[in-house]
Amino acid sequence: MSTSSALRHTVSLLFAFVLVFQPTIARADAGPGALRIDVDARDIERHVQQVKLHIPVTPGPLTLVYPRWIPGHHAPTGPINQIAGLVFHANGQVVRWHRDPVDMYAFQLEVPAGTSELQAEFQYFSPTSKSQGRIATTPDMLAIQWHRLLLYPAGKPVADQRIEATLHLPQGWQSASSLATTTRNADAIRYDETSVETLVDSPVYAGAHLRTIPLAAGAQPVSLDVMADNARALDITPKVLAAHRALVTQADRVFGQRPFAHYDFLLAVSKQFSGIGLEHQQSSENGLHAGYLLGETPFVDNDLLAHEYVHAWNGKWMRPEPTWTPDYQQPMRNSLLWMYEGQTQYWAFVLAARSGLYTREQAMAVLARNVAEVETRSGRRWRDLEDTGNQGIIDFDGSPQAFEDWQRGYDFYTEGSLLWMDVDARLRELSGGRRSLDDFARAFFAGPAGPRTIKRYVEADIIATLRSIEPKEDWNRFLDQRLHDHDAAPNAWLARNGWKLVWKDTANAAVADSEQSGSYRDFSYSLGLVIGNEGDIQQVRWNSPAWRAGMARDLRVIAVNGRTYDGERLDNALRDAMHSRQPTTLLVRDRDAVRSIVIPYFDGPRQPHLERIANTPDSLAALLAPR
């Protein structure tokens, strides 16, 4: 999840300070009974949510905290800057509070004698524009993430704190959540008492246009709960519906028993609501384009729901030991994200292909793009894959990198998924095709049907399971090389699968799909540029022809060889330069200066494709075939 604002630079420095200097919190025990939270989300026009909290207390010093480290974010992203108007009352009197001088997420106060309940009130301001954060409130829909609306007593595990929640929605709106409902009327929804941990892990989607589509019945049902800008956008084609039902079936055949009582894919299909993908134990938050249910392009994110669903096994039920904390204040450690996110993304791609969310051609185009992206990533020469797991903490605010190809970012997703494709290829190679990563998943994530207590794992558990499936490989050495070597490129495992990466001047469907949806043209593998449709330079690859010519991001291309810029014209200029051997000249604006940049590049357009290696078995076909 990302936000963008120049103001965030100051906030990031604050987080760095807080991580080093953890305060000593003096507090009294919270009183007996459950917390109660009442959220009025009816002020849709101003994106304001009014919050009332009832907190059982005992007299004496008390520290309340606002969640900071949110599961699945891999960074301290709690949006404390978006709350205001905080006031406490006890027995009808205002209780003064002060913020901890070191931990900005901690509020300290003295509970008066004779007080058994403390009341708190404040407002949460859901962003009104992308400059403030993710758009989660529109005239027709909203998302409730409880961690944004919560204060809770410090010092006690959130799994042991009880809470009751009430939510007020606009008249006539419907809602969906994995939370159980106690009562519901025209004015409010009251949810069953649960733990703070479960509440935070159970978001609500609500809107004027919402539809629940069953995907799997039985003892552990799965549903797709869709909200949209209008009722027509809730239509779903039979092919798309069949693919989502097949996703559940194919996941069953990989992982075995489902680790939940029921599951809700919460999905917004919208032109206004911001995209999102966030995992929870019994639900997931997803945001995609308005034509998704009709099977319309873009298609490259068609693996999103698969990714978040796999997290029900990998990340929510089974969780890397370093990422687990008893509350939302203690810093998480992001080691093992190559397993948490990397293997999850591997299965997202595979399950999308097996279920029909991707066609065979789309899957191969996505894979070619991913291999090319990793194979040509210049930053792999200095920064290893394991260290990219720290990127969320280093750069949690999502500010653009000056040279992201060289700096590297969230590569534990894409490169992590290719690492696991390498493991799968090695398992197939050593076993003569009898074993694969399917066997690993069935063994590693095995458990009883229904809700399970969180199980934490370490790297030794991963190694032991791999060794039990295929003992002939030194899996410690295998994984260590791919996590830490700077030349561990992915093209070699492609050859074991009977394929190779090649470069052509014809479009890669996945690249073209991303270009169209993102309103840019991708010249990454030729000039080393990504250029917005209006000419703004969004990326410059390190040591590429454009970089060597002196270009950087945020310049604006005005003209190509003396004529006004558009992407097609630049593409044609690259083709012409192959034959004329004349450099391509770009006229660019750099703030209030205009300059001409000459790029001596003559290899034409280059796009990644996969090509079969003759007389070798096609293991990718076996990998992507439905089970």
C-alpha positions in Angstrom: 0.0 0.0 0.0 1.3 3.4 -0.9 0.7 7.0 -0.2 2.4 10.1 -1.7 3.1 13.6 -0.3 6.1 15.7 0.3 5.0 16.0 3.9 5.7 12.2 4.3 9.5 12.8 4.3 9.2 14.3 7.7 7.0 11.5 8.9 9.5 8.9 7.7 12.2 10.5 9.7 10.0 10.3 12.7 9.4 6.6 12.2 13.1 6.0 12.0 13.5 7.8 15.4 10.7 5.8 17.0 12.2 2.5 15.9 15.4 3.3 17.7 13.9 4.9 20.8 11.1 2.8 22.3 9.5 4.5 25.3 8.9 3.0 28.7 5.1 3.1 29.1 3.7 3.5 32.6 0.1 2.3 32.6 -2.6 0.9 34.7 -4.4 -2.4 33.8 -7.4 -1.9 31.7 -10.7 -2.7 33.4 -12.7 -5.9 33.0 -15.1 -6.2 30.1 -14.9 -5.5 26.4 -14.0 -2.3 24.6 -16.8 -0.9 22.5 -16.3 1.0 19.3 -19.1 3.0 17.5 -18.3 4.3 14.0 -20.6 6.7 12.1 -19.6 6.5 8.4 -22.6 8.4 7.0 -20.7 11.6 6.2 -19.8 10.4 2.7 -19.7 13.9 1.2 -16.8 15.1 3.5 -15.2 11.6 3.9 -15.4 12.0 7.7 -15.9 9.1 10.1 -17.0 9.9 13.6 -15.5 7.4 16.2 -16.7 6.8 19.8 -14.8 4.4 22.0 -15.9 3.0 25.4 -12.9 1.7 27.2 -13.1 -0.3 30.5 -10.5 1.1 32.9 -9.3 1.2 36.5 -8.2 4.4 38.2 -4.5 5.4 37.7 -2.1 6.0 34.8 -3.2 4.6 31.5 -1.6 4.5 28.0 -3.7 4.1 24.9 -2.1 3.4 21.6 -3.0 3.8 17.9 -2.0 0.9 15.7 1.3 1.5 13.9 2.6 -1.8 12.5 -0.3 -3.3 10.4 -0.1 -6.9 9.4 0.4 -7.3 5.7 1.8 -3.8 5.2 5.4 -4.8 6.2 5.9 -1.3 7.5 4.8 1.2 10.2 2.0 2.7 8.1 -0.7 3.4 10.7 -2.3 6.7 9.5 -2.2 8.7 12.7 -2.0 11.9 10.8 -5.5 11.3 9.6 -7.3 11.5 13.0 -8.2 14.7 14.9 -10.5 16.0 17.6 -9.4 13.5 20.2 -11.3 14.1 23.5 -11.6 11.8 26.6 -14.4 11.8 29.2 -14.9 10.0 32.5 -18.0 10.4 34.6 -19.1 13.4 32.5 -15.8 15.3 32.9 -13.0 15.9 30.4 -9.8 13.9 31.1 -6.7 15.6 29.9 -4.2 13.6 27.8 -0.7 14.1 26.5 1.2 12.4 23.7 4.2 10.3 24.6 7.3 12.5 23.8 9.0 9.7 21.9 6.2 7.4 20.6 3.7 9.6 18.7 1.3 6.7 18.7 0.9 6.6 22.5 -1.5 8.7 24.5 -1.0 9.0 28.3 -3.6 10.1 30.8 -4.6 9.7 34.4 -7.9 7.9 35.0 -9.8 9.6 37.9 -10.8 7.8 41.0 -14.2 6.1 40.8 -14.0 5.6 37.0 -14.8 2.2 35.4 -15.2 3.4 31.8 -13.4 6.0 29.7 -15.1 7.5 26.7 -13.0 8.7 23.7 -14.2 10.6 20.6 -12.3 11.6 17.5 -12.7 11.9 13.7 -11.0 9.9 11.0 -10.5 11.7 7.7 -10.7 9.2 4.9 -8.5 10.6 2.0 -10.3 12.9 -0.5 -7.5 12.6 -3.0 -4.7 10.3 -3.9 -2.2 12.9 -2.5 -3.6 12.1 1.0 -3.6 8.3 0.6 -5.8 5.6 -0.8 -9.3 6.7 -1.9 -11.6 4.4 0.2 -14.7 6.6 0.3 -16.7 7.6 -2.8 -20.3 8.7 -3.2 -21.3 5.1 -3.7 -18.9 3.0 -1.6 -16.5 2.9 1.3 -14.1 0.6 3.1 -13.7 0.3 6.8 -10.3 -0.7 8.1 -10.7 -0.9 11.8 -7.1 -0.2 12.7 -7.6 3.3 11.3 -10.4 4.0 13.8 -9.0 2.4 17.0 -7.2 3.2 20.3 -6.6 0.3 22.6 -4.8 -0.2 26.0 -1.1 -0.7 25.7 0.7 -3.7 27.1 -1.8 -6.5 26.6 -1.8 -8.8 23.5 -4.5 -7.8 21.0 -5.6 -11.4 20.8 -6.6 -11.2 24.5 -8.5 -7.9 24.3 -12.2 -8.1 23.6 -14.2 -5.6 21.6 -17.7 -5.0 20.3 -18.2 -2.9 17.1 -21.1 -0.9 15.8 -21.1 0.7 12.3 -23.6 3.3 10.9 -23.9 3.4 7.1 -25.9 5.7 4.7 -29.5 4.8 4.3 -30.0 1.8 2.0 -26.4 0.8 1.8 -25.4 -2.9 2.0 -22.2 -4.3 3.5 -20.0 -7.3 3.5 -17.4 -8.6 6.0 -16.2 -11.8 7.5 -17.4 -10.5 10.9 -20.5 -12.1 12.4 -23.5 -9.8 12.8 -25.5 -9.6 16.1 -28.1 -7.2 14.9 -28.8 -5.1 11.8 -31.4 -2.4 11.2 -31.8 0.7 9.1 -29.6 2.7 11.5 -26.7 0.4 12.4 -24.9 -2.9 12.2 -23.8 -4.4 15.5 -21.1 -7.1 15.2 -20.5 -10.0 17.6 -18.0 -9.5 20.3 -14.5 -10.6 19.2 -10.9 -9.9 19.8 -9.2 -6.7 18.8 -6.9 -8.9 16.6 -9.9 -10.4 14.8 -11.6 -7.0 14.4 -8.5 -5.4 12.8 -8.3 -8.5 10.6 -11.9 -8.1 9.4 -12.5 -5.1 7.2 -15.9 -4.0 5.9 -16.9 -3.1 2.4 -20.1 -1.2 2.0 -21.9 0.6 -0.8 -25.1 1.5 -2.5 -24.4 -1.2 -5.1 -23.2 -4.5 -3.6 -23.7 -8.1 -4.7 -22.7 -11.3 -3.0 -21.8 -14.1 -5.4 -21.3 -17.7 -4.0 -18.1 -19.4 -5.2 -18.0 -22.5 -3.0 -20.7 -23.9 -0.7 -20.4 -26.4 2.1 -19.0 -26.3 5.6 -16.4 -23.6 4.7 -18.1 -21.4 2.1 -16.3 -18.9 -0.1 -18.1 -15.8 -1.6 -17.2 -12.9 -3.8 -18.7 -9.7 -2.3 -18.5 -7.0 -5.0 -19.3 -3.3 -4.7 -19.3 -1.0 -7.7 -19.9 2.6 -8.9 -23.3 1.5 -10.3 -25.5 -1.5 -10.4 -24.6 -2.4 -14.1 -21.0 -2.8 -13.1 -22.0 -5.8 -10.9 -22.7 -8.0 -13.9 -20.4 -11.0 -14.3 -19.9 -13.1 -17.3 -20.2 -16.9 -17.0 -16.5 -17.3 -18.0 -15.3 -14.9 -15.3 -17.5 -16.6 -12.7 -16.3 -20.0 -13.7 -12.7 -18.9 -13.3 -13.2 -17.6 -9.8 -14.9 -20.8 -8.8 -12.1 -22.7 -10.3 -9.6 -20.6 -8.3 -11.1 -22.0 -5.1 -11.1 -25.6 -6.5 -7.5 -25.3 -7.7 -6.3 -23.9 -4.4 -8.0 -26.8 -2.6 -6.0 -29.2 -4.8 -2.7 -27.4 -3.9 -3.1 -26.8 -0.2 -5.7 -29.2 1.0 -8.0 -28.2 3.8 -9.1 -24.6 4.0 -7.8 -22.8 7.2 -10.9 -20.7 7.8 -14.6 -21.1 8.7 -15.7 -19.1 5.7 -14.0 -16.6 3.3 -15.1 -13.3 1.7 -13.3 -11.9 -1.3 -14.1 -8.2 -0.7 -13.9 -6.6 -4.2 -14.4 -3.0 -5.4 -14.7 -2.6 -9.2 -14.5 1.1 -9.7 -13.1 4.1 -11.6 -12.9 6.1 -8.4 -12.1 3.7 -5.5 -8.4 3.1 -5.3 -6.9 -0.3 -6.1 -5.8 -2.4 -3.2 -4.7 -6.0 -2.3 -4.5 -6.8 1.4 -4.8 -10.2 3.0 -6.8 -11.3 6.0 -7.5 -14.7 7.6 -11.1 -15.0 6.4 -11.3 -12.2 3.8 -9.2 -10.0 1.6 -9.5 -6.4 0.3 -9.3 -6.1 -3.4 -9.7 -3.2 -5.8 -9.7 -3.6 -9.6 -10.9 -1.8 -12.7 -14.6 -1.3 -13.5 -14.7 -3.9 -16.3 -13.0 -6.7 -14.3 -16.2 -8.9 -13.9 -16.8 -8.7 -17.7 -13.3 -10.0 -18.5 -12.2 -6.7 -20.0 -8.6 -5.5 -20.2 -6.3 -4.8 -18.4 -5.6 -8.4 -17.5 -2.1 -8.3 -15.8 -3.7 -7.9 -12.4 -6.0 -10.9 -12.8 -3.9 -12.8 -10.3 -4.7 -10.3 -7.5 -7.5 -12.3 -5.8 -5.4 -15.5 -6.2 -2.5 -13.8 -4.4 -4.6 -12.6 -1.4 -6.4 -15.9 -1.2 -3.1 -17.9 -0.9 -2.2 -15.6 2.0 -5.0 -17.4 4.0 -2.5 -20.2 4.2 0.9 -18.4 3.8 1.0 -15.3 5.9 -2.1 -15.5 8.0 -2.4 -19.0 9.3 1.3 -19.8 8.8 3.4 -16.8 9.4 7.1 -16.2 9.4 8.3 -16.0 13.0 10.0 -12.5 12.5 6.8 -10.9 11.2 4.6 -11.9 14.2 4.1 -9.5 17.1 1.6 -9.6 20.0 0.3 -6.1 19.2 0.5 -3.4 16.5 3.2 -1.3 18.3 6.2 -3.6 18.3 8.3 -3.5 15.1 8.0 -6.4 12.8 11.1 -7.8 11.1 10.7 -8.4 7.4 13.0 -11.4 6.9 11.5 -14.3 5.1 9.3 -12.1 2.8 10.8 -14.1 -0.1 8.6 -16.9 1.4 5.7 -14.9 2.7 5.2 -12.8 -0.5 7.5 -14.5 -3.0 5.9 -18.0 -2.8 2.5 -16.4 -2.5 3.1 -14.6 -5.7 4.3 -17.8 -7.3 1.1 -19.5 -6.4 -1.0 -16.5 -7.5 0.5 -16.7 -11.0 0.1 -20.5 -11.1 -3.4 -20.6 -9.8 -4.5 -17.7 -12.1 -3.2 -19.8 -15.0 -4.8 -23.1 -13.8 -8.1 -21.5 -13.0 -8.5 -19.5 -16.2 -8.1 -16.1 -14.7 -5.2 -15.9 -17.2 -5.3 -17.5 -20.6 -2.3 -19.6 -21.6 -1.1 -16.8 -23.8 -1.6 -14.1 -21.1 0.3 -16.3 -18.6 3.3 -16.7 -20.9 3.4 -13.0 -21.7 3.3 -12.1 -17.9 6.1 -14.7 -17.3 8.2 -13.3 -20.1 7.8 -9.8 -18.7 8.7 -10.9 -15.2 11.8 -12.9 -16.3 13.0 -9.9 -18.4 12.4 -7.5 -15.5 14.5 -9.6 -13.1 17.2 -10.6 -15.7 17.9 -7.0 -16.6 17.6 -5.5 -13.1 20.9 -3.6 -12.7 20.5 -3.2 -8.9 21.0 -6.9 -8.5 24.7 -6.2 -8.8 24.9 -4.5 -5.4 21.7 -5.4 -3.4 20.7 -9.0 -2.9 17.1 -10.4 -3.0 16.8 -10.9 0.8 17.6 -7.3 1.6 14.7 -6.1 -0.6 12.4 -7.5 2.0 13.3 -4.4 4.1 12.0 -2.1 1.4 8.7 -1.5 3.1 10.4 -0.2 6.2 13.0 1.8 4.2 10.4 3.4 1.9 7.0 2.8 3.4 5.5 6.0 2.1 5.8 4.9 -1.5 7.7 8.0 -2.8 9.0 7.3 -6.3 12.7 6.3 -6.6 15.0 8.3 -8.7 16.4 5.2 -10.4 14.3 2.3 -9.2 16.1 -0.2 -11.6 19.4 0.5 -9.7 18.0 1.1 -6.2 15.7 -1.9 -6.3 12.4 -2.0 -4.5 9.8 -4.6 -3.7 11.6 -7.3 -5.7 10.8 -10.0 -3.2 7.4 -10.3 -5.0 8.4 -10.8 -8.6 12.0 -12.2 -8.1 10.7 -14.1 -5.1 8.1 -15.8 -7.3 10.8 -16.7 -9.8 13.0 -18.2 -7.0 10.1 -20.6 -6.3 9.7 -21.4 -10.0 13.4 -22.3 -9.9 12.7 -24.6 -6.9 9.8 -26.2 -8.7 12.0 -26.8 -11.8 14.7 -28.3 -9.7 12.2 -30.7 -7.9 10.9 -31.8 -11.3 14.4 -32.2 -12.7 15.7 -34.4 -9.8 12.5 -36.5 -9.5 12.0 -37.1 -13.3 8.8 -35.0 -13.1 7.3 -37.0 -10.2 7.5 -34.2 -7.6 7.0 -30.4 -7.7 6.2 -27.5 -5.5 2.7 -28.8 -5.3 4.1 -31.5 -3.0 5.8 -28.9 -0.9 2.7 -26.9 -0.4 0.6 -29.9 0.5 3.1 -30.9 3.1 4.1 -27.5 4.5 0.6 -26.0 4.8 -1.2 -29.2 6.0 -3.7 -28.8 8.7 -7.2 -29.4 9.8 -10.2 -27.9 8.1 -11.5 -24.7 9.7 -10.0 -21.9 11.8 -6.6 -22.6 13.1 -4.3 -21.1 15.7 -1.4 -19.1 14.1 1.6 -21.3 13.4 4.9 -19.6 13.0 7.7 -20.9 10.8 11.4 -20.2 10.3 13.8 -20.9 7.4 14.8 -24.3 8.9 11.2 -25.4 8.6 11.2 -24.6 4.9 14.5 -26.4 4.3 13.3 -29.5 6.2 10.1 -29.8 4.1 12.1 -29.4 0.9 14.5 -32.0 2.1 11.7 -34.4 2.9 10.4 -34.1 -0.6 13.7 -34.2 -2.4 16.8 -35.1 -0.3 19.3 -35.1 -3.2 19.5 -31.3 -3.3 21.4 -29.2 -0.8 18.6 -26.8 -0.2 20.5 -24.6 2.2 23.1 -23.9 -0.5 20.4 -23.6 -3.2 18.4 -20.9 -1.4 21.4 -19.1 -0.1 22.8 -18.7 -3.6 19.5 -17.3 -4.9 18.9 -15.0 -2.0 22.4 -13.6 -1.7 24.4 -14.0 -5.0 24.4 -11.0 -7.2 24.5 -13.0 -10.5 21.8 -15.5 -9.7 19.7 -14.7 -12.8 16.5 -16.6 -13.6 17.1 -17.6 -17.2 18.8 -20.9 -16.3 15.7 -22.5 -14.8 13.8 -21.5 -17.9 16.1 -23.8 -19.9 15.3 -26.7 -17.4 11.6 -26.1 -18.3 12.3 -26.1 -22.0 12.1 -22.4 -22.6 14.3 -19.4 -23.1 13.9 -15.6 -23.0 14.3 -13.9 -26.4 14.0 -10.3 -27.6 11.8 -9.2 -30.5 10.5 -6.0 -31.9 6.9 -7.2 -31.5 4.7 -6.2 -28.5 4.6 -8.4 -25.4 0.9 -8.6 -24.5 1.5 -8.0 -20.8 3.7 -5.0 -21.4 1.2 -3.5 -23.8 -1.6 -4.2 -21.4 0.2 -2.3 -18.6 1.0 0.5 -21.0 -2.6 1.0 -21.9 -3.9 0.9 -18.3 -1.0 3.0 -17.0 -1.1 5.6 -19.8 2.6 5.3 -20.6 4.9 3.7 -23.2 7.6 1.3 -22.0 11.0 1.5 -23.7 12.8 -0.1 -20.8 14.7 -2.7 -22.9 15.7 -0.4 -25.7 16.4 3.2 -24.7 15.9 2.4 -21.0 12.9 4.8 -20.6 9.3 4.6 -19.4 7.5 7.7 -20.7 4.0 8.9 -19.8 1.6 9.6 -22.6 2.1 13.3 -22.1 5.9 12.9 -22.4 6.8 12.8 -18.7 9.7 10.5 -18.0 8.7 8.1 -15.2 11.7 5.7 -15.2 15.3 5.7 -16.5 17.2 2.5 -16.3 20.7 2.7 -14.8 23.5 2.6 -17.4 21.0 2.4 -20.3 21.4 4.4 -23.5 19.1 7.1 -22.1 21.1 7.2 -18.8 24.4 7.4 -20.6 23.0 10.4 -22.6 22.3 12.2 -19.3 18.6 11.6 -18.8 16.8 11.3 -15.4 13.1 10.9 -14.4 10.7 13.9 -14.3 12.1 15.5 -17.5 9.4 15.9 -20.2 10.0 14.8 -23.7 8.7 17.5 -26.1 9.9 16.3 -29.5 11.4 13.3 -31.3 13.7 14.1 -34.2 12.2 17.5 -34.5 8.6 16.5 -34.3 6.2 16.6 -31.3 6.4 13.6 -29.1 4.1 10.6 -29.0 4.9 7.0 -28.2 4.3 5.7 -31.7 6.6 8.3 -33.2 9.4 7.4 -30.8 8.9 3.7 -31.6 9.1 4.4 -35.3 12.2 6.5 -34.8 13.9 3.5 -33.1 13.0 1.4 -36.1 14.3 4.0 -38.5 17.6 4.3 -36.6 18.3 0.5 -37.2 18.7 1.2 -40.9 19.9 4.9 -41.0 22.4 4.4 -38.2 21.5 8.0 -37.2 21.1 8.7 -33.4 17.6 9.5 -32.0 17.3 13.1 -30.8 14.9 14.0 -28.0 14.0 17.6 -27.1 13.3 17.7 -23.4 12.1 20.2 -20.9 14.0 20.3 -17.6 12.1 22.6 -15.3 12.5 26.0 -17.1 15.2 24.9 -19.4 14.9 23.1 -22.8 17.7 20.9 -24.1 18.4 18.5 -26.8 19.6 14.9 -26.0 21.2 12.7 -28.6 21.0 8.9 -28.0 23.2 6.7 -30.3 21.0 3.6 -30.0 20.5 1.4 -33.1 19.1 -2.0 -31.9 15.4 -1.0 -32.5 12.4 -1.8 -30.2 13.0 -4.7 -27.9 10.3 -6.6 -26.0 10.6 -9.9 -24.0 9.1 -13.2 -25.2 9.5 -16.8 -24.3 10.5 -19.3 -27.0 10.6 -23.1 -26.8 14.0 -24.8 -26.8 13.8 -27.6 -29.5 13.8 -31.2 -28.4 13.3 -30.5 -24.7 10.3 -31.3 -22.5 7.8 -28.5 -21.8 7.7 -28.5 -18.0 5.8 -25.1 -18.0 2.9 -26.8 -19.6 2.7 -29.3 -16.7 3.1 -26.5 -14.2 0.3 -24.4 -15.5 -2.2 -27.2 -16.4 -5.3 -27.4 -14.1 -5.2 -30.1 -11.4 
